[in-house]
Amino acid sequence: MPAHVSTLQLIGLAALTVAGLAWAVVVMRLLRRARVEAVAEWRAAAVLPALPEQPKAGPARESVELTPAEQDAFAGLIRRLGDR
């Protein structure tokens, strides 16, 4: 213990140090709690409750066999549209 510092000053310094550490711990916990609540609110706001949940995949692929006449008509249509 330094000679020029009184016991009362050392007790005060220790008390201020403990109070400062306690304050830092409380602030850190409050900030963490506020961050968790903010993330929860953001996630809740990201989901629109008025819309139903959308399907993750589209419908199954469909294919139709064309007759030779339909294939010729389709080829003619493509040629006509390609000329424009």
N, C-alpha and C positions, 0 to 999 in steps of 0.2 A: 504494500500500500504506500503510495507516494506521501511524503511528509507534509507537503503544502496543501493537500486535499483533506477536507474534514470528512468524518464518518457520515454526516448528514448528506453531504454532496455525493458521496459514493452510493448511498441508499437511493437518493433521488435519481442518479444516473441509471442504476439498476432498474428502478421502477419505470422510468421513461423507456428504457430498452424493452422491457417486458410488455409495456403498453403498446409500443410501436410494433412489436412482433405480433401481438394479438390483433391489432388493427389490420395489419397486412394479411393475416390469415382470414379474418372476417371479410375483407374486401375481395380477396381471391375467391372465396366461396360464393359470395354474392354475384360476382361477375360470371363464375362458372354456371351458377343456377340460372342467371338471366340469359346466358348464351344457350343453354339447353332448352329453356322455354321459348326463346326466339326461333330456334331451329324447329321445334315442334309446331309452333304457330305457322312458320313458313311452309312446312310440309302439309299441314292441314289446309292452308290457303291454296296450295298447288293443286289439290283435288277439288274439282267443281262438283258440289253435291247435287246440283240440278241435272247433271248429265249422267246417264248410265255408264257403267264401265265398258270401255271399248274392247272388242276382241283383239287379241295379240297377233293373230294370223288372218290372212285374207281367205276368201272362199277357195275351194278346190278348183284346180284348172279343168276346163272343159274343152273338148275338141269335137268337131263335127266333120265327118267324111263328106267331101263334095263329089257330086257326080261329074263326069267329064264335061257335060254342058255347062254346069255351074263354074267349073274351073276355067273354061274358055271365056265365059262372061266376066269372071273376075279379072282374068288377064287383060281382056279388052278394056275394062274399067280402069285398070292400073295404067295401061298405055295412054288412054285419053287424059287421065289426070297428070301423067308425066309430061305431056306435051305442053301444058300451060306454062 
